[in-house]
Structures are given as structure tokens and as C-alpha cells.
Amino acid sequence: MPALIQKLHPALYPGARLMLDDTRRPVFSQQGDWDAGSALHCAAMALAMLGKLFDPVDVRGYSSGPVAHFWDRAWPHYLHGLTPSELAAFVWELDAGAQPVQLEDPADELAHACSQELAAGWPVVVWIVNRRTDERHAALVVGIEEHDAILTALLLLDPAGAAPVLAVCNARLEFRKPHASYITAEGSMPAGVDGAVSIRLLDACTTGAGCA
């Protein structure tokens, strides 16, 4: 019988709500209906998974410290969003001990590059393109699915979706011929990955662990 395996980022703890493993704080940061801040929400969740942001949910509720610093830098970009290169610059400028790496792989290989980054312990922000409308938005890769050791799906936290309940993700990018499908509770659409930024620990990169 074919073996289906899901691999989740080790910083996450599945349960009734998806939480950070070390603090048991909720990790899902939800995007509002009016904003274009999906990449910023993903960055907050990624930094929390790396232990660099205590609270990725209530970022406006702090008057000082790293969370307040994140919000001070994030809010000017909140309505117009960020491209992959702009997100990489944003993470660098935070000076939070994390190194953004924009993945330069060809479009048809980006999903495998995301899988390799996740295997090394680095969360990845991906830009999903709707092939029907050409619209793009960001989601966070938190796991992968393999079928007989072949990558078949990226497991994602989509800030624009509902909080996952008794689940590790609220969206999936499934690879099926002739195209990939982006699947949420609301439905599915033909889609692909149109850019990705891995967020790594700067200390690990300095020592050469897990960095190119």
C-alpha cells in the first residue's frame, strides 16, 4: 500500500489550535479583509517559529521590545504588501537575528527548494499565483506531504484563510498534472509558486550550518 507521510516544521505543536512547541502560544496570524499584508503576517509567524518573535498574533499590543519593533517596521507596508525582494529587505532591516534568503530556483523547481529549506528547519514564505486571475498572495510553508517519498503537496498557513482547527494547515498546494492546485476550505484553483523567501537563523548561517 502506498505510504503517505506529512512532515511538519519542528517548532510547531498540533492540537485543537496550532501552537508554538516551546511556548504553547498560538502561531496563526490572520490577515484582514482590507489589507495586503499577507507577507508581513507570514514573516511574523516565521520569526516566531525561529524563536525571534514572542507573539506573532497580537503585534499591536506591545509598547516595547521585539514585537513592538516588528509592528513599527511593518505598519507602513501593511496596505500595499511586499514582493519577495521587499520582504527580504524588510527582514534584514528588522535586525532580529534572522537572515532572509530569496530562492532563485526556476519556477517549476521552487516547491522542491521550499521542501529542502523546511527540512533544514527554515520556514519559507511563498507567493502563490492564481493562474485564472494572475493574482498573487503570500503563504507560509509549515510542512510537506510525500507519497512514496515523492513530494506531492506543500502544507501552508494562509493568513487570508480561517485559523486551522484540529489541523496543521489551512491551505495546500498539491502537485497534479497538468497543473498544481491551491486548495482551501473555500475551494481549489489552478496555481503555482511565484517567488519564495526562506528565513534562516543568522547564527546558524554565520557558522555555516544549513546555509548555502
Contacts in CASP RR format, 6 or more apart in sequence:
PFRMAT RR
TARGET T0000
AUTHOR 0000-0000-0000
METHOD contacts of the structure
MODEL  1
MPALIQKLHPALYPGARLMLDDTRRPVFSQQGDWDAGSALHCAAMALAML
GKLFDPVDVRGYSSGPVAHFWDRAWPHYLHGLTPSELAAFVWELDAGAQP
VQLEDPADELAHACSQELAAGWPVVVWIVNRRTDERHAALVVGIEEHDAI
LTALLLLDPAGAAPVLAVCNARLEFRKPHASYITAEGSMPAGVDGAVSIR
LLDACTTGAGCA
2 147 0 8 1.000
2 148 0 8 1.000
3 147 0 8 1.000
3 148 0 8 1.000
3 149 0 8 1.000
4 145 0 8 1.000
4 146 0 8 1.000
4 147 0 8 1.000
5 145 0 8 1.000
5 146 0 8 1.000
6 143 0 8 1.000
6 144 0 8 1.000
6 145 0 8 1.000
6 146 0 8 1.000
6 155 0 8 1.000
6 168 0 8 1.000
7 118 0 8 1.000
7 119 0 8 1.000
7 143 0 8 1.000
7 144 0 8 1.000
7 145 0 8 1.000
7 146 0 8 1.000
8 14 0 8 1.000
8 142 0 8 1.000
8 143 0 8 1.000
8 155 0 8 1.000
8 168 0 8 1.000
9 49 0 8 1.000
9 118 0 8 1.000
9 121 0 8 1.000
9 123 0 8 1.000
9 142 0 8 1.000
9 143 0 8 1.000
10 21 0 8 1.000
10 121 0 8 1.000
11 20 0 8 1.000
11 21 0 8 1.000
11 22 0 8 1.000
11 48 0 8 1.000
11 49 0 8 1.000
11 50 0 8 1.000
11 51 0 8 1.000
11 123 0 8 1.000
12 18 0 8 1.000
12 19 0 8 1.000
12 20 0 8 1.000
12 21 0 8 1.000
12 27 0 8 1.000
12 49 0 8 1.000
12 142 0 8 1.000
12 168 0 8 1.000
13 19 0 8 1.000
13 20 0 8 1.000
13 21 0 8 1.000
13 24 0 8 1.000
14 167 0 8 1.000
14 168 0 8 1.000
15 166 0 8 1.000
16 165 0 8 1.000
16 166 0 8 1.000
17 26 0 8 1.000
17 28 0 8 1.000
17 163 0 8 1.000
17 164 0 8 1.000
17 165 0 8 1.000
18 26 0 8 1.000
18 27 0 8 1.000
18 28 0 8 1.000
18 157 0 8 1.000
18 163 0 8 1.000
18 164 0 8 1.000
18 167 0 8 1.000
18 168 0 8 1.000
19 25 0 8 1.000
19 26 0 8 1.000
19 27 0 8 1.000
20 26 0 8 1.000
20 27 0 8 1.000
20 48 0 8 1.000
20 49 0 8 1.000
20 51 0 8 1.000
22 51 0 8 1.000
23 54 0 8 1.000
25 48 0 8 1.000
25 54 0 8 1.000
25 55 0 8 1.000
25 57 0 8 1.000
26 57 0 8 1.000
27 45 0 8 1.000
27 48 0 8 1.000
27 49 0 8 1.000
27 56 0 8 1.000
27 57 0 8 1.000
27 157 0 8 1.000
28 45 0 8 1.000
28 57 0 8 1.000
28 157 0 8 1.000
28 163 0 8 1.000
28 164 0 8 1.000
28 170 0 8 1.000
29 41 0 8 1.000
29 42 0 8 1.000
29 44 0 8 1.000
29 45 0 8 1.000
29 56 0 8 1.000
29 57 0 8 1.000
29 59 0 8 1.000
29 159 0 8 1.000
30 41 0 8 1.000
30 159 0 8 1.000
30 161 0 8 1.000
30 162 0 8 1.000
30 163 0 8 1.000
31 37 0 8 1.000
31 38 0 8 1.000
31 41 0 8 1.000
31 159 0 8 1.000
31 160 0 8 1.000
31 161 0 8 1.000
32 160 0 8 1.000
34 79 0 8 1.000
35 78 0 8 1.000
35 79 0 8 1.000
36 78 0 8 1.000
36 79 0 8 1.000
36 80 0 8 1.000
36 81 0 8 1.000
37 77 0 8 1.000
37 78 0 8 1.000
37 79 0 8 1.000
37 81 0 8 1.000
37 82 0 8 1.000
37 138 0 8 1.000
37 159 0 8 1.000
38 81 0 8 1.000
38 137 0 8 1.000
38 138 0 8 1.000
38 139 0 8 1.000
38 158 0 8 1.000
38 159 0 8 1.000
38 160 0 8 1.000
39 81 0 8 1.000
39 82 0 8 1.000
39 86 0 8 1.000
39 87 0 8 1.000
39 125 0 8 1.000
39 127 0 8 1.000
39 138 0 8 1.000
40 74 0 8 1.000
40 77 0 8 1.000
40 78 0 8 1.000
40 81 0 8 1.000
40 82 0 8 1.000
40 90 0 8 1.000
41 56 0 8 1.000
41 138 0 8 1.000
41 159 0 8 1.000
42 125 0 8 1.000
42 138 0 8 1.000
42 139 0 8 1.000
42 140 0 8 1.000
42 157 0 8 1.000
42 159 0 8 1.000
43 74 0 8 1.000
43 87 0 8 1.000
43 90 0 8 1.000
43 91 0 8 1.000
43 125 0 8 1.000
43 199 0 8 1.000
44 53 0 8 1.000
44 56 0 8 1.000
44 59 0 8 1.000
44 70 0 8 1.000
44 74 0 8 1.000
45 56 0 8 1.000
45 123 0 8 1.000
45 140 0 8 1.000
45 157 0 8 1.000
46 98 0 8 1.000
46 123 0 8 1.000
46 124 0 8 1.000
46 125 0 8 1.000
46 140 0 8 1.000
46 199 0 8 1.000
47 53 0 8 1.000
47 56 0 8 1.000
47 70 0 8 1.000
47 91 0 8 1.000
47 94 0 8 1.000
47 96 0 8 1.000
47 98 0 8 1.000
47 199 0 8 1.000
48 54 0 8 1.000
48 55 0 8 1.000
48 56 0 8 1.000
49 123 0 8 1.000
49 142 0 8 1.000
50 98 0 8 1.000
50 122 0 8 1.000
50 123 0 8 1.000
50 199 0 8 1.000
50 200 0 8 1.000
50 201 0 8 1.000
52 66 0 8 1.000
52 96 0 8 1.000
52 97 0 8 1.000
52 98 0 8 1.000
52 201 0 8 1.000
53 66 0 8 1.000
53 67 0 8 1.000
53 70 0 8 1.000
53 96 0 8 1.000
54 66 0 8 1.000
54 67 0 8 1.000
55 62 0 8 1.000
55 67 0 8 1.000
58 67 0 8 1.000
59 67 0 8 1.000
59 70 0 8 1.000
59 71 0 8 1.000
59 74 0 8 1.000
60 71 0 8 1.000
61 67 0 8 1.000
61 68 0 8 1.000
61 71 0 8 1.000
62 68 0 8 1.000
62 71 0 8 1.000
66 96 0 8 1.000
69 94 0 8 1.000
69 96 0 8 1.000
70 94 0 8 1.000
70 96 0 8 1.000
73 90 0 8 1.000
73 93 0 8 1.000
73 94 0 8 1.000
74 90 0 8 1.000
77 86 0 8 1.000
77 90 0 8 1.000
82 90 0 8 1.000
82 138 0 8 1.000
83 127 0 8 1.000
84 102 0 8 1.000
84 125 0 8 1.000
84 127 0 8 1.000
84 195 0 8 1.000
84 196 0 8 1.000
84 197 0 8 1.000
85 102 0 8 1.000
87 100 0 8 1.000
87 125 0 8 1.000
87 138 0 8 1.000
87 197 0 8 1.000
88 100 0 8 1.000
88 101 0 8 1.000
88 102 0 8 1.000
88 197 0 8 1.000
89 100 0 8 1.000
91 98 0 8 1.000
91 99 0 8 1.000
91 100 0 8 1.000
91 197 0 8 1.000
91 199 0 8 1.000
92 99 0 8 1.000
92 100 0 8 1.000
97 201 0 8 1.000
97 202 0 8 1.000
97 203 0 8 1.000
98 199 0 8 1.000
98 200 0 8 1.000
98 201 0 8 1.000
98 202 0 8 1.000
99 199 0 8 1.000
99 200 0 8 1.000
99 201 0 8 1.000
99 202 0 8 1.000
99 205 0 8 1.000
99 211 0 8 1.000
100 197 0 8 1.000
100 198 0 8 1.000
100 199 0 8 1.000
100 200 0 8 1.000
101 117 0 8 1.000
101 122 0 8 1.000
101 197 0 8 1.000
101 198 0 8 1.000
101 199 0 8 1.000
101 200 0 8 1.000
101 211 0 8 1.000
101 212 0 8 1.000
102 195 0 8 1.000
102 196 0 8 1.000
102 197 0 8 1.000
103 110 0 8 1.000
103 113 0 8 1.000
103 114 0 8 1.000
103 117 0 8 1.000
103 124 0 8 1.000
103 195 0 8 1.000
103 196 0 8 1.000
103 197 0 8 1.000
103 198 0 8 1.000
105 112 0 8 1.000
105 113 0 8 1.000
107 192 0 8 1.000
107 193 0 8 1.000
107 194 0 8 1.000
107 195 0 8 1.000
110 126 0 8 1.000
110 193 0 8 1.000
110 195 0 8 1.000
110 196 0 8 1.000
111 151 0 8 1.000
111 154 0 8 1.000
111 173 0 8 1.000
111 175 0 8 1.000
111 180 0 8 1.000
111 193 0 8 1.000
112 151 0 8 1.000
113 196 0 8 1.000
114 124 0 8 1.000
114 126 0 8 1.000
114 141 0 8 1.000
114 144 0 8 1.000
114 154 0 8 1.000
114 193 0 8 1.000
114 196 0 8 1.000
114 198 0 8 1.000
115 144 0 8 1.000
115 151 0 8 1.000
115 154 0 8 1.000
117 123 0 8 1.000
117 124 0 8 1.000
117 141 0 8 1.000
117 198 0 8 1.000
117 200 0 8 1.000
118 124 0 8 1.000
118 141 0 8 1.000
118 142 0 8 1.000
118 143 0 8 1.000
118 144 0 8 1.000
120 200 0 8 1.000
120 210 0 8 1.000
122 198 0 8 1.000
122 199 0 8 1.000
122 200 0 8 1.000
122 201 0 8 1.000
122 210 0 8 1.000
123 140 0 8 1.000
123 141 0 8 1.000
123 142 0 8 1.000
123 198 0 8 1.000
123 199 0 8 1.000
124 140 0 8 1.000
124 141 0 8 1.000
124 196 0 8 1.000
124 197 0 8 1.000
124 198 0 8 1.000
124 199 0 8 1.000
125 138 0 8 1.000
125 139 0 8 1.000
125 140 0 8 1.000
125 141 0 8 1.000
125 196 0 8 1.000
125 197 0 8 1.000
125 199 0 8 1.000
126 138 0 8 1.000
126 139 0 8 1.000
126 140 0 8 1.000
126 141 0 8 1.000
126 154 0 8 1.000
126 156 0 8 1.000
126 173 0 8 1.000
126 193 0 8 1.000
126 195 0 8 1.000
126 196 0 8 1.000
127 136 0 8 1.000
127 137 0 8 1.000
127 138 0 8 1.000
127 193 0 8 1.000
127 194 0 8 1.000
127 195 0 8 1.000
127 196 0 8 1.000
128 136 0 8 1.000
128 137 0 8 1.000
128 138 0 8 1.000
128 139 0 8 1.000
128 156 0 8 1.000
128 158 0 8 1.000
128 173 0 8 1.000
128 182 0 8 1.000
128 191 0 8 1.000
128 192 0 8 1.000
128 193 0 8 1.000
128 194 0 8 1.000
129 135 0 8 1.000
129 136 0 8 1.000
129 191 0 8 1.000
129 192 0 8 1.000
129 193 0 8 1.000
129 194 0 8 1.000
130 136 0 8 1.000
130 182 0 8 1.000
130 189 0 8 1.000
130 190 0 8 1.000
130 191 0 8 1.000
131 179 0 8 1.000
131 189 0 8 1.000
131 190 0 8 1.000
131 191 0 8 1.000
131 192 0 8 1.000
132 189 0 8 1.000
132 190 0 8 1.000
136 194 0 8 1.000
137 158 0 8 1.000
137 160 0 8 1.000
138 159 0 8 1.000
139 156 0 8 1.000
139 157 0 8 1.000
139 158 0 8 1.000
139 159 0 8 1.000
139 171 0 8 1.000
140 156 0 8 1.000
140 157 0 8 1.000
140 159 0 8 1.000
141 154 0 8 1.000
141 155 0 8 1.000
141 156 0 8 1.000
141 196 0 8 1.000
142 155 0 8 1.000
142 156 0 8 1.000
142 157 0 8 1.000
142 168 0 8 1.000
142 169 0 8 1.000
143 154 0 8 1.000
143 155 0 8 1.000
143 168 0 8 1.000
143 169 0 8 1.000
144 151 0 8 1.000
144 153 0 8 1.000
144 154 0 8 1.000
144 155 0 8 1.000
145 151 0 8 1.000
145 152 0 8 1.000
145 153 0 8 1.000
145 154 0 8 1.000
145 155 0 8 1.000
145 172 0 8 1.000
146 152 0 8 1.000
151 175 0 8 1.000
152 174 0 8 1.000
152 175 0 8 1.000
153 172 0 8 1.000
153 173 0 8 1.000
153 174 0 8 1.000
153 175 0 8 1.000
154 172 0 8 1.000
154 173 0 8 1.000
155 168 0 8 1.000
155 169 0 8 1.000
155 172 0 8 1.000
156 169 0 8 1.000
156 170 0 8 1.000
156 171 0 8 1.000
156 172 0 8 1.000
156 173 0 8 1.000
157 164 0 8 1.000
157 169 0 8 1.000
157 170 0 8 1.000
157 171 0 8 1.000
158 170 0 8 1.000
158 171 0 8 1.000
158 184 0 8 1.000
161 170 0 8 1.000
161 171 0 8 1.000
161 184 0 8 1.000
161 185 0 8 1.000
162 170 0 8 1.000
162 185 0 8 1.000
163 170 0 8 1.000
164 170 0 8 1.000
170 184 0 8 1.000
170 185 0 8 1.000
171 182 0 8 1.000
171 183 0 8 1.000
171 184 0 8 1.000
172 182 0 8 1.000
172 183 0 8 1.000
172 184 0 8 1.000
173 180 0 8 1.000
173 181 0 8 1.000
173 182 0 8 1.000
173 183 0 8 1.000
173 191 0 8 1.000
173 192 0 8 1.000
173 193 0 8 1.000
174 180 0 8 1.000
174 181 0 8 1.000
174 182 0 8 1.000
174 183 0 8 1.000
179 190 0 8 1.000
179 191 0 8 1.000
179 192 0 8 1.000
180 190 0 8 1.000
180 191 0 8 1.000
180 192 0 8 1.000
180 193 0 8 1.000
181 188 0 8 1.000
181 189 0 8 1.000
181 190 0 8 1.000
181 191 0 8 1.000
182 188 0 8 1.000
182 189 0 8 1.000
182 190 0 8 1.000
182 191 0 8 1.000
182 192 0 8 1.000
200 210 0 8 1.000
200 211 0 8 1.000
204 210 0 8 1.000
204 211 0 8 1.000
205 211 0 8 1.000
END
